[in-house]
Amino acid sequence: MSGYLVERNGMFGVHGTGDTSGYGGLVRTFQVPGFAERPYGGWFDEAADVVEQVVDTPPGVTLQHGEITFHVRPGDLPSLVKTLRDDDRLGFEVCTSISGVHYPVDKGAELHAVYHFLSMRQNRRIRVEVSVPDENPHIPSIVSTYPTADWHERETWDMFGIVFDGHPALTRILMPDDWPGHPQRKDYPLGGIPVEYHGSVTPPPDERRQYS
C-alpha cells in the first residue's frame, strides 16, 4: 500500500446535514502513510522477524511518529497475540486498548480494529491493525490471551459493529441493549432534533443481566 493524500470535509468527515459539530466548513488534507520497507530501524526489525514467522501472510508495516503498526489478516490474529505475549524477544504483557475505526471509502475493508500492546519490561509499544468488510465484520476475540480485551471488544462492538468471535459475552457496554445501530460509524446519524436518546432505567441488582 502506497501513501496517499486525503481531503476531509467537516470535523468528522460526514457529508450533507449530519455534521452538527459546527465544523461543517472545515477542510483538512492529511497524509495516509504507505507500507514501509526494511530496514525499519532499531528493535522494529527484530520484532518484525518474529511476527513474520507466526503469520501466514506477510504483514504490512507502517511507521509513523516513531511508532510501528503491523497490519495482519483476521485469521492470523490469535497466534500472533500469543506470540506477542509469550515470546521473550517481544514480551508484550498488556493489551492496553482496542480501538475501532470506520473508513467508508476503504472498500472491502471499511472496519478496522486497532490493538495497542505494551511491554513494561522493555518499555516498548506496538500496534496491530486488522481490517474487515462491512458485510462480514468478524474478527477472532483475543480475550483468552489478554483478559483486559474483554470490555474493549465489547465497546468496539457497541460503537462500530465489529463482531469478535469467541468473546464470552459480546453485549453492549455503553448503549442500551435494544439500541439500533453503532453510533461511532461515519454513516450513523449524528443526531439533531428530535433527540433519539430519552434515557434508560437501571433495574435492581437481582434483575440485571447475568454473565457466565
N, C-alpha and C positions, 0 to 999 in steps of 0.2 A: 504494500500500500504506500503510494507516494503522498507527500503532504499537499495540502491544497488550502485555498482561502475560502472562507465562508462569510457571507454578509447576513447579519441577523437584524431584523427589524423589531423594535419594541424590547421590553425588558426580558420577556420570556420566550421570544421567538414565535409567538402566536400570530394569527392573521385575522383580519376582519375586526369585529367588535369585542373579541374575547379579552383583549388586554385592558383590564380595569386598573392597572397599576399607576397610570398617569405617565408612563414612559412610551406611549404609542409612537411618538416621533423620533425615538432614539434609533439610530442606525450604527451598528458596530461591525467592523471587519476584523476577523481574527484568523490565525493560522492553525490549521489542524495538522499535527505532526505526522509524518510518514514513518514507516518502519525503518529502524536503524540497521546498520551493518556493523559487523565486528571490525575492530575491537571496540567494545562498549566502554572500557576503561575501568581500572580498579577491580573491586571484587565482583562487579557486574558480570564479567566474563566467567568467573568461577561459578557463580550462581546459574548462569545460562548453560554451562556444561552439564550441571546436574539436572536441570529442568529438561533439557533435550533428551536425556537418557530415559526419562519417565514417560513423556507424552508420545502418542503415536504419530501426531502431525507436528512438524516443527513449529514452534510458536512464533508469532510476530512480536517484535520487541520495539517499544517506543521509549525514547529518552527525552525527558522534558523537566526543566527546573531542577536538574540534578537528581532525578528520580527515575527508576526503571519500572516498566509495566510489561508483563507477559500476557499476550493475547492468545488464549487457548480455546479449543473446542469443548463443548459441554461434557462429552464423554471422557475427556482427559482430566477433568477436574478432581474426581475422588482420589485417584492415585497420586496426582500432583500435590494435593494439600497434605496427604500423609507424609510425602517426602519432605515437604517444606517443614513440617513439624519434627520429624524423626531423624532426618539425615544430619549428622553432626557438622557437615560442611555448611549447612544452612541454619538450622536451629531456630525457626520462627515459631516461638512458643505460643503466640497470641494472635488471633484474628481480631483486630481492633474494631473493624466495621465492615459492613456490606452496604453499598450504595446502588440504587437503581438509576438508570439514565434512559431517556426516551429520545431517539433520533428518528423522527418520521421520514426523513429524506434518505436514511440508510436502508434502502430497500432490501428485504430479506434478512436484515439484522437490525431491526428497529429498536429492540430492547436489549440493554446491556446491564450486566451485574458486575460491579467493580469491588474487588476484595482487597482489603488493606491488612498486611501482615507485619508484625513487629518481632524482631529478635532482641530481647532485652540483654541477653548475654553479650551480643556483639554490637548492640546499638545500631541496628540496620532495619530498614523498612523497604518493602517491595509491594507492588500491586499486581493483581491478576485480574484480567478482564475477560468476560465471556459474553458473547452476543447470541441472541436467538431471534427468530422472526415473530412478528405479531401473531401469526396464525398458529404457531406451535411454541409457546413461550415456556418451555420446560428445561430446567437445569437441575442436576442432582444436588440434593441437600448435603452440606458438609457438617451438620450438627454432630454426627457421630465422631468426627475427628476434632472439631472445635466447638464444644458446647456453647461458647459465647455467641455463636452464629444464630442461635435459636430465635431470639427476638428480632435480630437484624433481618433474617429471612422473612419473618412474619411481616415486618414493616415494609420490606420491598415488595412482597406480595400485595399487601394492602394498598400501597401507593401506586404501584406500577403494573400489577397483574402478572408478574413472573411467578410461575409455579415451581416450587422447589420439591422435586420428587423425593420421597422418603422422609420428609420432615415429620416429626412426631405429632404435631398439632398445628397445621398451617391454617390459622384463622386470623381474622382481622385483629389488629392491635391498637389502632388509633380510631378508626371509624366504627360505627355500629355494625353489627353482623349483617343487617339487611341493606347496607348502603350500596347503591348502584354505581358501578364503575370504579376507577382507580384515579384519585384526584391529582396525582403529580404527572400524569401523562400529558403531553402537549396538546393532545386532541380532546382533553377534558375541559368542559366549560369552566371559566374562571369565576363564575357567579354573577352577581348583579342583583337585580330585584325582579321577581320575588326571591328571597333568600331560601336556599334549598334546605339548610340545616336548621331545625327547630329545637334542638336539644335532645337529651336522652334521659332515660330513667335507669338508675343503678339498682338492681334487685338486691334483696337481702342476701347475706352470705350463703345461706343454705339453699338458695335458688339460683346461684350463679353457675355459669358454665364450668364443667369439670374437665380436667385434662388427665389423660392416662397414657 
